[in-house]
């Protein structure tokens, strides 16, 4: 074989495709191996002048996923920013992807509810958008780190 490795014995390579959203300065990713992948930190676009949202960035990611024929069982939000949190349902609806967030997202939801005077029935139990265990079986390890606490109203910012 002249030094060539037997290609049938090799694991498929893990690939990472990044997507840059200029408006928010955000990087989103599709991490995939063979035909299975995850979307990390997708963006739902917001235009402050018109007060309208769009799926421009999420559609760009979806076009790549569709072109490559990748199954997306999970969409992951690594930190609680509104542009990421609000983009998760796009991938749930389009691909049936389960959403994954940090285990303490309920604390952040509670703070958002209180600071922004949201309805008392606003979910603070992590049920929206968290809906499953971290992904596994792709040869990729996902590590979730604790999000620093958000200062409560009236608390000094340090």
PyMOL CGO cylinders between C-alpha atoms (Angstrom):
from pymol import cmd
from pymol.cgo import CYLINDER

trace = [
    CYLINDER, 0.00, 0.00, 0.00, 3.05, 2.28, -0.16, 0.3, 1, 1, 1, 1, 1, 1,
    CYLINDER, 3.05, 2.28, -0.16, 2.48, 3.76, 3.29, 0.3, 1, 1, 1, 1, 1, 1,
    CYLINDER, 2.48, 3.76, 3.29, -1.20, 4.58, 2.71, 0.3, 1, 1, 1, 1, 1, 1,
    CYLINDER, -1.20, 4.58, 2.71, -3.49, 3.89, 5.63, 0.3, 1, 1, 1, 1, 1, 1,
    CYLINDER, -3.49, 3.89, 5.63, -6.50, 1.68, 5.13, 0.3, 1, 1, 1, 1, 1, 1,
    CYLINDER, -6.50, 1.68, 5.13, -9.21, 4.32, 4.62, 0.3, 1, 1, 1, 1, 1, 1,
    CYLINDER, -9.21, 4.32, 4.62, -12.01, 1.93, 5.61, 0.3, 1, 1, 1, 1, 1, 1,
    CYLINDER, -12.01, 1.93, 5.61, -10.66, 1.75, 9.18, 0.3, 1, 1, 1, 1, 1, 1,
    CYLINDER, -10.66, 1.75, 9.18, -10.63, 5.52, 9.69, 0.3, 1, 1, 1, 1, 1, 1,
    CYLINDER, -10.63, 5.52, 9.69, -13.25, 7.42, 11.64, 0.3, 1, 1, 1, 1, 1, 1,
    CYLINDER, -13.25, 7.42, 11.64, -14.94, 10.13, 9.59, 0.3, 1, 1, 1, 1, 1, 1,
    CYLINDER, -14.94, 10.13, 9.59, -13.30, 13.51, 10.15, 0.3, 1, 1, 1, 1, 1, 1,
    CYLINDER, -13.30, 13.51, 10.15, -15.08, 16.06, 12.35, 0.3, 1, 1, 1, 1, 1, 1,
    CYLINDER, -15.08, 16.06, 12.35, -15.58, 19.24, 10.35, 0.3, 1, 1, 1, 1, 1, 1,
    CYLINDER, -15.58, 19.24, 10.35, -16.43, 22.75, 11.49, 0.3, 1, 1, 1, 1, 1, 1,
    CYLINDER, -16.43, 22.75, 11.49, -18.06, 25.34, 9.27, 0.3, 1, 1, 1, 1, 1, 1,
    CYLINDER, -18.06, 25.34, 9.27, -18.31, 28.85, 10.65, 0.3, 1, 1, 1, 1, 1, 1,
    CYLINDER, -18.31, 28.85, 10.65, -20.80, 31.57, 9.72, 0.3, 1, 1, 1, 1, 1, 1,
    CYLINDER, -20.80, 31.57, 9.72, -20.15, 35.24, 10.53, 0.3, 1, 1, 1, 1, 1, 1,
    CYLINDER, -20.15, 35.24, 10.53, -23.06, 37.61, 11.09, 0.3, 1, 1, 1, 1, 1, 1,
    CYLINDER, -23.06, 37.61, 11.09, -21.73, 41.10, 10.42, 0.3, 1, 1, 1, 1, 1, 1,
    CYLINDER, -21.73, 41.10, 10.42, -24.60, 42.95, 12.08, 0.3, 1, 1, 1, 1, 1, 1,
    CYLINDER, -24.60, 42.95, 12.08, -24.00, 41.31, 15.47, 0.3, 1, 1, 1, 1, 1, 1,
    CYLINDER, -24.00, 41.31, 15.47, -20.34, 40.37, 15.05, 0.3, 1, 1, 1, 1, 1, 1,
    CYLINDER, -20.34, 40.37, 15.05, -21.35, 36.82, 15.92, 0.3, 1, 1, 1, 1, 1, 1,
    CYLINDER, -21.35, 36.82, 15.92, -19.84, 33.53, 14.84, 0.3, 1, 1, 1, 1, 1, 1,
    CYLINDER, -19.84, 33.53, 14.84, -22.16, 30.53, 14.54, 0.3, 1, 1, 1, 1, 1, 1,
    CYLINDER, -22.16, 30.53, 14.54, -21.01, 27.01, 13.71, 0.3, 1, 1, 1, 1, 1, 1,
    CYLINDER, -21.01, 27.01, 13.71, -22.07, 23.72, 12.22, 0.3, 1, 1, 1, 1, 1, 1,
    CYLINDER, -22.07, 23.72, 12.22, -19.93, 20.93, 13.68, 0.3, 1, 1, 1, 1, 1, 1,
    CYLINDER, -19.93, 20.93, 13.68, -20.47, 17.68, 11.81, 0.3, 1, 1, 1, 1, 1, 1,
    CYLINDER, -20.47, 17.68, 11.81, -19.09, 14.23, 11.21, 0.3, 1, 1, 1, 1, 1, 1,
    CYLINDER, -19.09, 14.23, 11.21, -20.24, 12.29, 8.18, 0.3, 1, 1, 1, 1, 1, 1,
    CYLINDER, -20.24, 12.29, 8.18, -23.93, 13.22, 7.90, 0.3, 1, 1, 1, 1, 1, 1,
    CYLINDER, -23.93, 13.22, 7.90, -24.67, 14.15, 11.54, 0.3, 1, 1, 1, 1, 1, 1,
    CYLINDER, -24.67, 14.15, 11.54, -24.02, 17.52, 13.12, 0.3, 1, 1, 1, 1, 1, 1,
    CYLINDER, -24.02, 17.52, 13.12, -24.99, 20.21, 15.57, 0.3, 1, 1, 1, 1, 1, 1,
    CYLINDER, -24.99, 20.21, 15.57, -25.61, 23.94, 15.16, 0.3, 1, 1, 1, 1, 1, 1,
    CYLINDER, -25.61, 23.94, 15.16, -23.89, 26.13, 17.74, 0.3, 1, 1, 1, 1, 1, 1,
    CYLINDER, -23.89, 26.13, 17.74, -24.97, 29.69, 18.60, 0.3, 1, 1, 1, 1, 1, 1,
    CYLINDER, -24.97, 29.69, 18.60, -27.26, 30.47, 15.65, 0.3, 1, 1, 1, 1, 1, 1,
    CYLINDER, -27.26, 30.47, 15.65, -28.52, 34.04, 15.19, 0.3, 1, 1, 1, 1, 1, 1,
    CYLINDER, -28.52, 34.04, 15.19, -31.98, 35.48, 14.76, 0.3, 1, 1, 1, 1, 1, 1,
    CYLINDER, -31.98, 35.48, 14.76, -31.44, 38.87, 13.17, 0.3, 1, 1, 1, 1, 1, 1,
    CYLINDER, -31.44, 38.87, 13.17, -32.97, 42.04, 14.58, 0.3, 1, 1, 1, 1, 1, 1,
    CYLINDER, -32.97, 42.04, 14.58, -33.25, 45.38, 12.79, 0.3, 1, 1, 1, 1, 1, 1,
    CYLINDER, -33.25, 45.38, 12.79, -33.61, 48.12, 15.43, 0.3, 1, 1, 1, 1, 1, 1,
    CYLINDER, -33.61, 48.12, 15.43, -34.76, 50.74, 12.89, 0.3, 1, 1, 1, 1, 1, 1,
    CYLINDER, -34.76, 50.74, 12.89, -37.79, 48.71, 11.81, 0.3, 1, 1, 1, 1, 1, 1,
    CYLINDER, -37.79, 48.71, 11.81, -38.12, 46.74, 15.07, 0.3, 1, 1, 1, 1, 1, 1,
    CYLINDER, -38.12, 46.74, 15.07, -38.36, 43.57, 12.96, 0.3, 1, 1, 1, 1, 1, 1,
    CYLINDER, -38.36, 43.57, 12.96, -36.61, 40.23, 13.16, 0.3, 1, 1, 1, 1, 1, 1,
    CYLINDER, -36.61, 40.23, 13.16, -35.53, 37.95, 10.34, 0.3, 1, 1, 1, 1, 1, 1,
    CYLINDER, -35.53, 37.95, 10.34, -34.03, 34.51, 9.82, 0.3, 1, 1, 1, 1, 1, 1,
    CYLINDER, -34.03, 34.51, 9.82, -31.30, 35.72, 7.41, 0.3, 1, 1, 1, 1, 1, 1,
    CYLINDER, -31.30, 35.72, 7.41, -28.38, 34.21, 9.36, 0.3, 1, 1, 1, 1, 1, 1,
    CYLINDER, -28.38, 34.21, 9.36, -30.26, 31.04, 10.29, 0.3, 1, 1, 1, 1, 1, 1,
    CYLINDER, -30.26, 31.04, 10.29, -31.29, 30.58, 6.64, 0.3, 1, 1, 1, 1, 1, 1,
    CYLINDER, -31.29, 30.58, 6.64, -27.64, 30.84, 5.60, 0.3, 1, 1, 1, 1, 1, 1,
    CYLINDER, -27.64, 30.84, 5.60, -26.77, 28.04, 8.02, 0.3, 1, 1, 1, 1, 1, 1,
    CYLINDER, -26.77, 28.04, 8.02, -29.76, 25.98, 6.85, 0.3, 1, 1, 1, 1, 1, 1,
    CYLINDER, -29.76, 25.98, 6.85, -28.67, 26.34, 3.21, 0.3, 1, 1, 1, 1, 1, 1,
    CYLINDER, -28.67, 26.34, 3.21, -25.31, 24.81, 4.12, 0.3, 1, 1, 1, 1, 1, 1,
    CYLINDER, -25.31, 24.81, 4.12, -26.94, 22.01, 6.11, 0.3, 1, 1, 1, 1, 1, 1,
    CYLINDER, -26.94, 22.01, 6.11, -29.31, 21.20, 3.25, 0.3, 1, 1, 1, 1, 1, 1,
    CYLINDER, -29.31, 21.20, 3.25, -26.55, 21.30, 0.61, 0.3, 1, 1, 1, 1, 1, 1,
    CYLINDER, -26.55, 21.30, 0.61, -24.39, 18.92, 2.66, 0.3, 1, 1, 1, 1, 1, 1,
    CYLINDER, -24.39, 18.92, 2.66, -27.30, 16.64, 3.60, 0.3, 1, 1, 1, 1, 1, 1,
    CYLINDER, -27.30, 16.64, 3.60, -26.53, 16.87, 7.33, 0.3, 1, 1, 1, 1, 1, 1,
    CYLINDER, -26.53, 16.87, 7.33, -28.95, 15.63, 10.01, 0.3, 1, 1, 1, 1, 1, 1,
    CYLINDER, -28.95, 15.63, 10.01, -29.19, 18.08, 12.91, 0.3, 1, 1, 1, 1, 1, 1,
    CYLINDER, -29.19, 18.08, 12.91, -30.36, 16.35, 16.10, 0.3, 1, 1, 1, 1, 1, 1,
    CYLINDER, -30.36, 16.35, 16.10, -29.29, 19.26, 18.36, 0.3, 1, 1, 1, 1, 1, 1,
    CYLINDER, -29.29, 19.26, 18.36, -28.95, 23.04, 18.33, 0.3, 1, 1, 1, 1, 1, 1,
    CYLINDER, -28.95, 23.04, 18.33, -26.75, 24.42, 21.12, 0.3, 1, 1, 1, 1, 1, 1,
    CYLINDER, -26.75, 24.42, 21.12, -26.75, 27.82, 22.80, 0.3, 1, 1, 1, 1, 1, 1,
    CYLINDER, -26.75, 27.82, 22.80, -23.47, 28.31, 24.66, 0.3, 1, 1, 1, 1, 1, 1,
    CYLINDER, -23.47, 28.31, 24.66, -24.47, 31.56, 26.35, 0.3, 1, 1, 1, 1, 1, 1,
    CYLINDER, -24.47, 31.56, 26.35, -27.67, 33.45, 27.03, 0.3, 1, 1, 1, 1, 1, 1,
    CYLINDER, -27.67, 33.45, 27.03, -27.81, 36.15, 24.40, 0.3, 1, 1, 1, 1, 1, 1,
    CYLINDER, -27.81, 36.15, 24.40, -31.19, 37.03, 22.94, 0.3, 1, 1, 1, 1, 1, 1,
    CYLINDER, -31.19, 37.03, 22.94, -30.04, 36.62, 19.32, 0.3, 1, 1, 1, 1, 1, 1,
    CYLINDER, -30.04, 36.62, 19.32, -29.03, 33.01, 20.04, 0.3, 1, 1, 1, 1, 1, 1,
    CYLINDER, -29.03, 33.01, 20.04, -31.91, 32.06, 22.32, 0.3, 1, 1, 1, 1, 1, 1,
    CYLINDER, -31.91, 32.06, 22.32, -34.50, 33.30, 19.84, 0.3, 1, 1, 1, 1, 1, 1,
    CYLINDER, -34.50, 33.30, 19.84, -32.86, 31.44, 16.92, 0.3, 1, 1, 1, 1, 1, 1,
    CYLINDER, -32.86, 31.44, 16.92, -33.17, 28.01, 18.54, 0.3, 1, 1, 1, 1, 1, 1,
    CYLINDER, -33.17, 28.01, 18.54, -36.82, 27.43, 17.50, 0.3, 1, 1, 1, 1, 1, 1,
    CYLINDER, -36.82, 27.43, 17.50, -35.88, 27.85, 13.80, 0.3, 1, 1, 1, 1, 1, 1,
    CYLINDER, -35.88, 27.85, 13.80, -33.76, 24.68, 13.92, 0.3, 1, 1, 1, 1, 1, 1,
    CYLINDER, -33.76, 24.68, 13.92, -36.24, 22.83, 16.10, 0.3, 1, 1, 1, 1, 1, 1,
    CYLINDER, -36.24, 22.83, 16.10, -39.02, 23.50, 13.60, 0.3, 1, 1, 1, 1, 1, 1,
    CYLINDER, -39.02, 23.50, 13.60, -36.98, 22.92, 10.45, 0.3, 1, 1, 1, 1, 1, 1,
    CYLINDER, -36.98, 22.92, 10.45, -34.92, 19.90, 11.51, 0.3, 1, 1, 1, 1, 1, 1,
    CYLINDER, -34.92, 19.90, 11.51, -36.58, 18.60, 14.67, 0.3, 1, 1, 1, 1, 1, 1,
    CYLINDER, -36.58, 18.60, 14.67, -33.43, 19.57, 16.56, 0.3, 1, 1, 1, 1, 1, 1,
    CYLINDER, -33.43, 19.57, 16.56, -33.56, 19.37, 20.33, 0.3, 1, 1, 1, 1, 1, 1,
    CYLINDER, -33.56, 19.37, 20.33, -32.24, 22.47, 22.07, 0.3, 1, 1, 1, 1, 1, 1,
    CYLINDER, -32.24, 22.47, 22.07, -29.38, 22.39, 24.54, 0.3, 1, 1, 1, 1, 1, 1,
    CYLINDER, -29.38, 22.39, 24.54, -28.46, 25.18, 26.95, 0.3, 1, 1, 1, 1, 1, 1,
    CYLINDER, -28.46, 25.18, 26.95, -26.68, 25.44, 30.28, 0.3, 1, 1, 1, 1, 1, 1,
    CYLINDER, -26.68, 25.44, 30.28, -28.33, 23.67, 33.20, 0.3, 1, 1, 1, 1, 1, 1,
    CYLINDER, -28.33, 23.67, 33.20, -28.89, 26.95, 35.07, 0.3, 1, 1, 1, 1, 1, 1,
    CYLINDER, -28.89, 26.95, 35.07, -30.68, 28.77, 32.24, 0.3, 1, 1, 1, 1, 1, 1,
    CYLINDER, -30.68, 28.77, 32.24, -33.76, 29.03, 34.46, 0.3, 1, 1, 1, 1, 1, 1,
    CYLINDER, -33.76, 29.03, 34.46, -31.91, 31.48, 36.70, 0.3, 1, 1, 1, 1, 1, 1,
    CYLINDER, -31.91, 31.48, 36.70, -31.17, 33.68, 33.71, 0.3, 1, 1, 1, 1, 1, 1,
    CYLINDER, -31.17, 33.68, 33.71, -34.78, 33.42, 32.51, 0.3, 1, 1, 1, 1, 1, 1,
    CYLINDER, -34.78, 33.42, 32.51, -35.96, 34.47, 35.96, 0.3, 1, 1, 1, 1, 1, 1,
    CYLINDER, -35.96, 34.47, 35.96, -33.67, 37.50, 35.91, 0.3, 1, 1, 1, 1, 1, 1,
    CYLINDER, -33.67, 37.50, 35.91, -34.83, 38.47, 32.41, 0.3, 1, 1, 1, 1, 1, 1,
    CYLINDER, -34.83, 38.47, 32.41, -38.46, 38.10, 33.50, 0.3, 1, 1, 1, 1, 1, 1,
    CYLINDER, -38.46, 38.10, 33.50, -37.92, 40.39, 36.49, 0.3, 1, 1, 1, 1, 1, 1,
    CYLINDER, -37.92, 40.39, 36.49, -35.68, 43.00, 34.84, 0.3, 1, 1, 1, 1, 1, 1,
    CYLINDER, -35.68, 43.00, 34.84, -37.85, 43.33, 31.72, 0.3, 1, 1, 1, 1, 1, 1,
    CYLINDER, -37.85, 43.33, 31.72, -41.19, 43.06, 33.57, 0.3, 1, 1, 1, 1, 1, 1,
    CYLINDER, -41.19, 43.06, 33.57, -42.30, 40.09, 31.49, 0.3, 1, 1, 1, 1, 1, 1,
    CYLINDER, -42.30, 40.09, 31.49, -45.54, 38.23, 32.13, 0.3, 1, 1, 1, 1, 1, 1,
    CYLINDER, -45.54, 38.23, 32.13, -45.60, 36.21, 35.37, 0.3, 1, 1, 1, 1, 1, 1,
    CYLINDER, -45.60, 36.21, 35.37, -46.17, 33.06, 33.27, 0.3, 1, 1, 1, 1, 1, 1,
    CYLINDER, -46.17, 33.06, 33.27, -42.87, 33.58, 31.39, 0.3, 1, 1, 1, 1, 1, 1,
    CYLINDER, -42.87, 33.58, 31.39, -41.05, 30.22, 31.68, 0.3, 1, 1, 1, 1, 1, 1,
    CYLINDER, -41.05, 30.22, 31.68, -38.18, 30.23, 34.18, 0.3, 1, 1, 1, 1, 1, 1,
    CYLINDER, -38.18, 30.23, 34.18, -37.72, 26.48, 34.50, 0.3, 1, 1, 1, 1, 1, 1,
    CYLINDER, -37.72, 26.48, 34.50, -35.41, 26.01, 31.53, 0.3, 1, 1, 1, 1, 1, 1,
    CYLINDER, -35.41, 26.01, 31.53, -38.17, 24.30, 29.56, 0.3, 1, 1, 1, 1, 1, 1,
    CYLINDER, -38.17, 24.30, 29.56, -37.91, 26.85, 26.79, 0.3, 1, 1, 1, 1, 1, 1,
    CYLINDER, -37.91, 26.85, 26.79, -35.50, 26.38, 25.08, 0.3, 1, 1, 1, 1, 1, 1,
    CYLINDER, -35.50, 26.38, 25.08, -33.70, 23.58, 26.99, 0.3, 1, 1, 1, 1, 1, 1,
    CYLINDER, -33.70, 23.58, 26.99, -35.06, 20.19, 25.98, 0.3, 1, 1, 1, 1, 1, 1,
    CYLINDER, -35.06, 20.19, 25.98, -32.46, 17.50, 26.11, 0.3, 1, 1, 1, 1, 1, 1,
    CYLINDER, -32.46, 17.50, 26.11, -29.13, 16.12, 27.20, 0.3, 1, 1, 1, 1, 1, 1,
    CYLINDER, -29.13, 16.12, 27.20, -25.92, 17.27, 25.54, 0.3, 1, 1, 1, 1, 1, 1,
    CYLINDER, -25.92, 17.27, 25.54, -25.15, 15.58, 22.22, 0.3, 1, 1, 1, 1, 1, 1,
    CYLINDER, -25.15, 15.58, 22.22, -22.89, 12.55, 22.11, 0.3, 1, 1, 1, 1, 1, 1,
    CYLINDER, -22.89, 12.55, 22.11, -21.79, 9.87, 19.70, 0.3, 1, 1, 1, 1, 1, 1,
    CYLINDER, -21.79, 9.87, 19.70, -20.16, 12.18, 17.16, 0.3, 1, 1, 1, 1, 1, 1,
    CYLINDER, -20.16, 12.18, 17.16, -16.64, 11.89, 18.46, 0.3, 1, 1, 1, 1, 1, 1,
    CYLINDER, -16.64, 11.89, 18.46, -17.07, 15.47, 19.74, 0.3, 1, 1, 1, 1, 1, 1,
    CYLINDER, -17.07, 15.47, 19.74, -17.18, 16.43, 23.39, 0.3, 1, 1, 1, 1, 1, 1,
    CYLINDER, -17.18, 16.43, 23.39, -19.32, 19.41, 24.34, 0.3, 1, 1, 1, 1, 1, 1,
    CYLINDER, -19.32, 19.41, 24.34, -18.34, 21.29, 27.49, 0.3, 1, 1, 1, 1, 1, 1,
    CYLINDER, -18.34, 21.29, 27.49, -20.80, 23.68, 29.12, 0.3, 1, 1, 1, 1, 1, 1,
    CYLINDER, -20.80, 23.68, 29.12, -19.37, 26.30, 31.42, 0.3, 1, 1, 1, 1, 1, 1,
    CYLINDER, -19.37, 26.30, 31.42, -21.26, 28.22, 34.08, 0.3, 1, 1, 1, 1, 1, 1,
    CYLINDER, -21.26, 28.22, 34.08, -22.57, 31.61, 32.96, 0.3, 1, 1, 1, 1, 1, 1,
    CYLINDER, -22.57, 31.61, 32.96, -21.58, 34.34, 35.43, 0.3, 1, 1, 1, 1, 1, 1,
    CYLINDER, -21.58, 34.34, 35.43, -24.52, 35.68, 37.44, 0.3, 1, 1, 1, 1, 1, 1,
    CYLINDER, -24.52, 35.68, 37.44, -26.35, 38.69, 36.05, 0.3, 1, 1, 1, 1, 1, 1,
    CYLINDER, -26.35, 38.69, 36.05, -26.53, 41.56, 38.53, 0.3, 1, 1, 1, 1, 1, 1,
    CYLINDER, -26.53, 41.56, 38.53, -30.03, 42.11, 39.92, 0.3, 1, 1, 1, 1, 1, 1,
    CYLINDER, -30.03, 42.11, 39.92, -31.66, 45.50, 39.55, 0.3, 1, 1, 1, 1, 1, 1,
    CYLINDER, -31.66, 45.50, 39.55, -30.04, 47.87, 42.02, 0.3, 1, 1, 1, 1, 1, 1,
    CYLINDER, -30.04, 47.87, 42.02, -26.93, 45.69, 42.43, 0.3, 1, 1, 1, 1, 1, 1,
    CYLINDER, -26.93, 45.69, 42.43, -23.56, 47.23, 41.63, 0.3, 1, 1, 1, 1, 1, 1,
    CYLINDER, -23.56, 47.23, 41.63, -21.97, 45.90, 38.41, 0.3, 1, 1, 1, 1, 1, 1,
    CYLINDER, -21.97, 45.90, 38.41, -18.50, 44.58, 39.12, 0.3, 1, 1, 1, 1, 1, 1,
]
cmd.load_cgo(trace, "trace")
